Amino acid sequence: MIKNLFCILTAFSFCCVFQCSVLSQQPKDPKSVDDKWIRVQSDDGEFSIEVPKEYNYFEDKNGFSVSNGLSDLPLMKMQMLNAVIEGSLISFERYEGRKDTLERLNELDKQHAQSVKKGEIKRDGVSIKEIIQKSSEFYSVRQYFHTANHIYLLTAASRLGETPEIIRFLDSLIIKKQTTDKSSEVVVLLSNLIQTQVILETNPTHSSKTPVATDTKNTKPKPLADGDKRLNIIYKSPPSYSAEARRTWTTGNIVLKITFSKNGFTPKIVIVKELPSGLLRQAVFCALRMKFLPEEKNHFPETVVKTVEYSFGIY
C-alpha cells in the first residue's frame, strides 16, 4: 500500500510542511545592506555573512548523517540558505557537528569533483579548506570550516567565472569564535529568516517494489538554441548508509523526481522508488543539498523536473 504524504513525513521525522512559508518573503523589519542584499547572522553571533535578499531558507533539527565506513557521523540542526542573483549561485549550510564530520564531507566532495584546485586559507583566525572548480561550463568555489560546536559549508558558482556576486558573498564572511556577543552591525538573525516550503510526495503509480522503467531511446540531448543552458549540477554528494541499513544489509536504488527551481533550490521531491532502514531520508537530504545552476531558456532561468537515482551497495 502506498503511504500518504503525512505518514511519510512522520516516519522520517520531517515536519509536515517544514515550518514553511511563502517563497521569498522577508523577516519582520528586515535591515538591508542594500536593495538586493542583507546581512544574516547566527543567533550565537559566531557567523555572519551577506546574502541576496531573495533567498530560499531551510531548517531541520534532526538533519542526516555521513558515514566514515565504520560509524555514522551526525549533522544536526541543519540551517541552509540558497539563492541565485545575476546568474550566480550563493549558498551556505550550518550544522551542529564535529570536526571529523566536516573532514568527511570535504573528502567526499573532493572524490566526486572534477578538475579541482584544493587549498586552505585563513579568515578571522579560522582555517578554511577550499575546493575551486573551473571548466568550460562553470566556475565554483566551495569552502569548509568549523568552530567549537558548528561546521559550515559555503558554495558559490557561476557560468561566467568569478563574478562580483561570488566575491561579495565570500568576502563578507565574519567568524567570531567562542562568543555570544551580537554584532554591532544591523543584521537579520537566522532564527528570523522565513523558511521555504518543501513538498515531499510519493508517486501514486509506484511503490518500493515497482520496477522503474528506463528510457533507452533518444539518449542524446537535444541541441540547445541560442540563449539556452542546460541544468548544471555543481555538487551532488552521494548519500551515506545508515547504521540500520548496514545491520540489515539493505541494498538497491532510490529514485526521486526532483524539482530544480529557477531560484537554486529543490522545493519538491517525489518518491518514485524507495528503500527502508533510513536510506530514504539520506537520499532526500542529498537532493535538498544539491547545488546547481538553473536551466535557462532564452537567457532566463527556468524551473525543471528531473529524475535522479541513488544507488546503495555494500562491498
Disulfide bonds with the S-S distance in Angstrom:
none
